Amino acid sequence: MQNQIESTLAARGLELPEPAAPVAAYVPVVIAGGLAHVSGQLPFADGMLMAGRLGEDRDIDYGRAAAAACALMIVAQLKKALGSLDRVERIVKLGVFVNSVPGFTEQPKVADGASQLMADLFGESGRHARSAVGVPVLPLGAVVEIDAIVQVRD
């Protein structure tokens, strides 16, 4: 049976990707003290990593799409770790890292790709605190990486 989040995904024509395996010595999700800490997730579209640097070879729209893809991967990791997205109480915080050139200052607009998707999927519980930081490089050349803190139900 689909829950409300999965129904919303289907209505938008979105599917959760296969949760990505860690690329080093860490786990995708740690649940402690009623919080799920989701490791940084990279953006994939059609099975390919969304790579590049904002302000150099990628624009804000590409970055927003990449941020939304990271958010989908976060949701996929949560579903795998929790068994059901019904256990998500609230998206508490997103940490958004944007691969960008010096002088690029639109990281918040890029991060909105993920923030808007979380609000669309989880409603008021999807509204969250956030940081959006420009960095000179990300793992595997990704254009965006996002981690999350999520309050969960027992």
Helices and strands as residue ranges (DSSP letters): H 4-11, E 29-32, E 35-41, E 44-45, E 48-49, H 60-82, G 85-87, E 88-99, H 107-122, G 123-126, E 129-135, G 139-141, E 144-152
